[in-house]
């Protein structure tokens, strides 16, 4: 698989990585053996970048990755985690002592002395404009607790504020065929600044697999059930914030234009990976087969022009009015 430089970290990572929210069992039950099998299959397929967070399964995802990494010390892995969602979402909670506590816990979970990359986990907007916050992150780097830091954002303006900070290594943002706003300003700014872009929710919570219908039901403990209207966190994280029925219809139209050698999901992942400025795209996987199929998307050639044009058309007709200015 193609490898790219992950922004200011200087590390080389796979174009297609692995998001591991689901390994915390926050998308329904996933056993530890199943989770380890997904990690193993991803690594065998050439994935060298895992993304996790301290709140995925209350640390379960981190701990499983830590066990996998300890059992495979020779694999050239980069593991990114996130912090900040263990406390009430108030700007005053984003202080050095909390950062130390949160990163110490993540280091224990992951079994490392120094974290490869720590991202602020979609904090309140004022955090992105606080010199004290970024000074505290600089202190963690200087102390050797973390090698690099970045941010995970909900909004394009938050990303732009972070990119302007001189030591921000990466920005993680939602980017998929139903969420095109980052193409306008965020990706160009990141390229100019040398900041890596980690693209999350590439399948719009599964919509872009084209496997769902208007009648599909999800488990009660799946965020696609309990957060469909933003009851638990930002609604943009579930189905990328688009209307579910509109997403089902648009995904089927786009799937019809996928290359013969690719599934609709692979084409959707490849579309993200092929955007200029993207360092790595991080689809999730709950099975070995999903992990292998997602990784294979990193080897697809350029997508047909008809597919690219239809992405833009479907977005303009179905989604631009409701999602573009919101995030």
C-alpha positions as CSV (number, residue, x, y, z in Angstrom):
1,X,0.0,0.0,0.0
2,X,1.1,3.5,-0.7
3,X,2.7,5.3,2.3
4,X,2.6,9.0,3.0
5,X,4.2,11.4,5.4
6,X,1.9,12.2,8.3
7,X,2.2,15.9,8.3
8,X,4.7,17.4,10.8
9,X,5.2,14.1,12.6
10,X,7.6,13.1,9.8
11,X,6.3,9.6,10.2
12,X,5.3,7.4,7.2
13,X,1.9,5.9,7.4
14,X,-0.4,3.9,5.1
15,X,-2.8,5.7,2.9
16,X,-5.6,3.6,4.4
17,X,-5.4,3.3,8.2
18,X,-7.8,1.8,10.7
19,X,-10.2,3.6,12.9
20,X,-10.8,1.6,16.1
21,X,-13.9,3.2,17.7
22,X,-15.8,0.0,17.1
23,X,-13.1,-2.0,18.9
24,X,-14.2,-0.3,22.1
25,X,-17.6,-2.1,21.6
26,X,-19.3,1.2,21.1
27,X,-20.9,0.0,17.9
28,X,-22.2,-3.2,19.4
29,X,-20.4,-6.2,20.9
30,X,-16.9,-7.0,19.6
31,X,-14.9,-9.6,21.5
32,X,-11.2,-9.1,22.3
33,X,-10.3,-12.0,20.0
34,X,-12.3,-10.5,17.2
35,X,-10.7,-7.1,17.8
36,X,-7.2,-8.6,17.7
37,X,-8.0,-10.4,14.5
38,X,-9.0,-7.2,12.9
39,X,-5.8,-5.5,13.9
40,X,-3.8,-8.5,12.7
41,X,-5.6,-8.6,9.3
42,X,-5.1,-4.9,8.8
43,X,-1.4,-5.0,9.6
44,X,-1.0,-8.0,7.3
45,X,-2.7,-6.0,4.5
46,X,-0.2,-3.2,4.8
47,X,-2.0,-0.9,7.3
48,X,0.6,1.0,9.5
49,X,-1.7,3.6,11.1
50,X,-4.2,2.9,13.9
51,X,-6.4,5.7,15.3
52,X,-8.0,5.3,18.7
53,X,-9.1,7.4,21.7
54,X,-9.1,7.2,25.5
55,X,-12.9,7.1,25.6
56,X,-13.4,4.2,23.1
57,X,-14.8,1.6,25.4
58,X,-13.4,3.7,28.3
59,X,-9.9,2.7,27.2
60,X,-10.7,-0.8,25.9
61,X,-9.7,0.1,22.3
62,X,-6.3,1.5,23.5
63,X,-5.6,-1.5,25.7
64,X,-6.3,-4.0,22.9
65,X,-4.0,-2.1,20.6
66,X,-1.4,-2.0,23.3
67,X,-1.6,-5.8,23.6
68,X,-1.4,-6.2,19.8
69,X,1.6,-3.9,19.6
70,X,3.4,-5.7,22.4
71,X,2.9,-9.0,20.6
72,X,4.2,-7.5,17.3
73,X,7.1,-5.3,18.3
74,X,8.7,-5.3,14.9
75,X,5.7,-3.9,13.0
76,X,6.2,-0.3,11.8
77,X,3.0,1.0,13.5
78,X,2.0,4.5,14.3
79,X,-0.8,4.8,16.8
80,X,-2.7,8.0,17.3
81,X,-5.0,8.5,20.3
82,X,-7.2,11.3,21.5
83,X,-7.9,13.0,24.8
84,X,-10.3,15.5,26.3
85,X,-13.7,13.7,26.3
86,X,-13.2,12.2,29.7
87,X,-14.2,15.5,31.3
88,X,-17.1,17.9,30.9
89,X,-16.7,19.8,27.7
90,X,-15.6,23.1,29.2
91,X,-12.6,25.1,28.0
92,X,-11.3,25.4,31.5
93,X,-10.8,21.6,31.6
94,X,-8.2,21.8,28.9
95,X,-5.2,22.4,31.2
96,X,-1.7,20.9,31.6
97,X,-2.5,18.8,34.7
98,X,-5.5,17.2,33.0
99,X,-3.4,16.6,29.9
100,X,-0.8,14.9,32.0
101,X,-3.4,12.7,33.7
102,X,-5.1,11.8,30.4
103,X,-1.9,11.0,28.5
104,X,-0.5,9.0,31.5
105,X,-3.6,6.8,31.3
106,X,-3.2,6.4,27.6
107,X,0.4,5.5,27.9
108,X,-0.5,2.8,30.4
109,X,-3.3,1.5,28.2
110,X,-1.0,1.4,25.1
111,X,2.0,0.1,27.0
112,X,4.4,2.8,25.8
113,X,6.5,5.5,27.5
114,X,5.8,8.0,24.7
115,X,2.7,8.4,22.7
116,X,3.2,8.7,18.9
117,X,0.4,11.2,18.4
118,X,-2.2,12.7,20.7
119,X,-5.1,14.6,19.3
120,X,-7.5,16.9,21.2
121,X,-10.8,15.1,20.8
122,X,-13.2,17.6,19.2
123,X,-12.9,20.2,22.0
124,X,-15.1,23.3,22.4
125,X,-14.3,26.0,19.9
126,X,-12.5,28.4,22.4
127,X,-9.9,25.7,23.0
128,X,-8.5,26.2,19.4
129,X,-7.9,29.9,20.2
130,X,-6.1,29.4,23.5
131,X,-2.4,30.0,23.7
132,X,-2.3,28.3,27.1
133,X,-3.7,25.1,25.6
134,X,-1.1,24.8,22.9
135,X,1.7,25.8,25.3
136,X,0.6,22.9,27.5
137,X,0.7,20.5,24.5
138,X,4.2,21.9,23.7
139,X,5.2,21.0,27.3
140,X,4.1,17.4,26.9
141,X,6.2,17.1,23.7
142,X,9.2,18.8,25.4
143,X,8.8,16.5,28.4
144,X,8.8,13.4,26.2
145,X,5.3,12.2,27.1
146,X,4.1,12.6,23.6
147,X,6.0,12.7,20.3
148,X,3.5,14.9,18.4
149,X,0.1,16.5,18.8
150,X,-2.8,17.3,16.6
151,X,-6.5,18.0,16.8
152,X,-9.7,16.2,15.9
153,X,-12.4,18.7,14.8
154,X,-16.0,19.0,13.9
155,X,-15.8,22.2,12.0
156,X,-13.7,23.6,9.1
157,X,-13.0,26.8,11.0
158,X,-11.6,24.8,14.0
159,X,-9.3,23.0,11.6
160,X,-8.0,26.3,10.1
161,X,-7.3,27.7,13.6
162,X,-5.3,24.6,14.5
163,X,-3.4,24.6,11.2
164,X,-2.2,28.1,12.0
165,X,-0.4,26.8,15.2
166,X,3.2,26.2,14.4
167,X,3.5,22.8,16.1
168,X,0.2,21.2,15.2
169,X,1.2,18.1,13.3
170,X,-2.2,16.8,12.1
171,X,-5.8,17.6,11.8
172,X,-8.5,14.9,11.8
173,X,-11.7,15.8,10.1
174,X,-14.8,14.2,8.6
175,X,-14.4,13.9,4.9
176,X,-16.5,11.7,2.6
177,X,-18.6,11.9,-0.5
178,X,-21.4,13.5,1.6
179,X,-19.2,16.0,3.4
180,X,-17.1,18.0,0.9
181,X,-16.5,21.3,2.8
182,X,-12.9,20.4,3.8
183,X,-12.0,20.5,0.1
184,X,-12.7,24.2,0.0
185,X,-10.1,25.6,2.4
186,X,-8.9,23.0,5.0
187,X,-7.0,20.7,2.7
188,X,-5.3,23.5,0.8
189,X,-4.3,25.2,4.1
190,X,-2.9,21.9,5.4
191,X,-0.9,21.3,2.3
192,X,0.6,24.8,2.5
193,X,1.5,24.4,6.2
194,X,2.7,20.8,6.0
195,X,0.0,19.6,8.4
196,X,-1.2,16.0,7.9
197,X,-4.9,15.4,7.3
198,X,-6.5,12.3,8.9
199,X,-9.9,11.7,7.2
200,X,-12.5,10.0,9.4
201,X,-16.0,8.7,8.8
202,X,-15.2,8.0,5.1
203,X,-18.2,5.7,4.7
204,X,-20.7,8.1,6.5
205,X,-21.2,5.5,9.2
206,X,-21.8,2.8,6.6
207,X,-24.2,4.6,4.3
208,X,-21.6,4.6,1.5
209,X,-21.4,0.8,1.5
210,X,-24.9,1.0,-0.1
211,X,-25.9,-2.0,2.0
212,X,-28.6,-0.2,4.0
213,X,-32.2,0.4,3.3
214,X,-34.8,2.7,4.8
215,X,-35.8,-0.2,7.0
216,X,-32.4,-1.2,8.3
217,X,-32.3,-1.3,12.1
218,X,-29.2,-1.0,14.2
219,X,-28.5,-2.3,17.7
220,X,-29.6,-0.2,20.7
221,X,-26.0,0.3,21.8
222,X,-24.9,1.4,18.3
223,X,-24.5,5.2,17.9
224,X,-26.4,4.9,14.6
225,X,-29.4,4.3,16.9
226,X,-28.8,6.4,20.0
227,X,-27.1,9.4,18.3
228,X,-29.1,9.8,15.1
229,X,-30.3,13.2,16.2
230,X,-27.3,14.2,18.2
231,X,-28.5,12.9,21.6
232,X,-25.1,11.8,22.8
233,X,-22.5,13.9,20.8
234,X,-22.3,15.9,17.6
235,X,-24.8,14.6,15.1
236,X,-22.2,15.0,12.4
237,X,-20.4,11.9,13.6
238,X,-23.4,9.7,12.8
239,X,-24.2,9.3,9.1
240,X,-22.0,12.4,8.6
241,X,-25.0,14.5,9.7
242,X,-27.0,13.8,6.5
243,X,-30.6,12.8,6.5
244,X,-30.6,9.0,6.6
245,X,-33.2,8.4,3.8
246,X,-31.4,10.8,1.5
247,X,-28.1,9.1,2.3
248,X,-29.5,5.7,1.4
249,X,-30.8,6.9,-1.9
250,X,-27.6,8.9,-2.8
251,X,-25.3,6.0,-1.8
252,X,-27.1,3.6,-4.2
253,X,-26.8,6.1,-7.1
254,X,-23.1,6.5,-6.4
255,X,-22.5,2.7,-6.0
256,X,-23.7,2.1,-9.5
257,X,-20.7,4.1,-10.8
258,X,-18.1,2.3,-8.7
259,X,-15.4,0.6,-10.8
260,X,-16.0,-3.1,-11.6
261,X,-13.0,-4.2,-9.5
262,X,-14.2,-2.3,-6.4
263,X,-17.1,-2.5,-4.0
264,X,-19.1,0.6,-3.3
265,X,-17.3,0.9,0.1
266,X,-13.8,0.5,-1.5
267,X,-14.7,3.2,-4.1
268,X,-15.8,5.6,-1.3
269,X,-12.7,5.0,0.7
270,X,-10.5,5.4,-2.4
271,X,-12.3,8.7,-3.2
272,X,-11.2,10.1,0.1
273,X,-7.6,8.7,-0.1
274,X,-7.2,10.2,-3.5
275,X,-7.9,13.8,-2.4
276,X,-4.9,16.0,-2.5
277,X,-3.7,16.7,1.1
278,X,-5.1,13.6,2.8
279,X,-2.4,11.7,4.7
280,X,-4.5,8.7,5.7
281,X,-8.2,7.7,5.7
282,X,-9.4,5.7,8.7
283,X,-12.4,3.5,8.0
284,X,-13.4,1.2,10.9
285,X,-13.8,-2.6,10.6
286,X,-15.5,-5.1,12.9
287,X,-14.4,-8.2,11.0
288,X,-11.3,-9.6,9.2
289,X,-13.1,-9.5,5.9
290,X,-14.0,-5.8,6.4
291,X,-10.4,-5.0,7.4
292,X,-9.0,-6.7,4.3
293,X,-11.5,-5.1,2.0
294,X,-10.9,-1.6,3.4
295,X,-7.1,-1.9,3.1
296,X,-7.5,-3.0,-0.6
297,X,-9.1,0.3,-1.3
298,X,-5.6,1.8,-0.9
299,X,-4.5,0.0,-4.0
300,X,-7.3,1.1,-6.4
301,X,-6.3,3.2,-9.4
302,X,-7.8,6.6,-10.1
303,X,-11.6,6.5,-10.0
304,X,-13.6,7.1,-13.2
305,X,-14.4,10.7,-14.1
306,X,-18.1,9.8,-14.0
307,X,-17.8,8.8,-10.4
308,X,-16.1,12.0,-9.4
309,X,-18.6,14.1,-11.2
310,X,-21.5,12.3,-9.6
311,X,-20.1,12.9,-6.1
312,X,-20.2,16.6,-6.7
313,X,-23.7,16.5,-8.3
314,X,-25.2,14.4,-5.5
315,X,-23.7,16.6,-2.8
316,X,-25.0,19.8,-4.4
317,X,-28.5,18.3,-4.9
318,X,-28.9,16.4,-1.6
319,X,-26.6,17.7,1.1
320,X,-25.0,21.0,0.5
321,X,-27.9,23.0,1.9
322,X,-28.0,21.1,5.1
323,X,-24.4,20.2,6.0
324,X,-22.0,22.6,4.2
325,X,-22.4,25.7,6.4
326,X,-23.1,23.7,9.6
327,X,-19.6,22.1,9.8
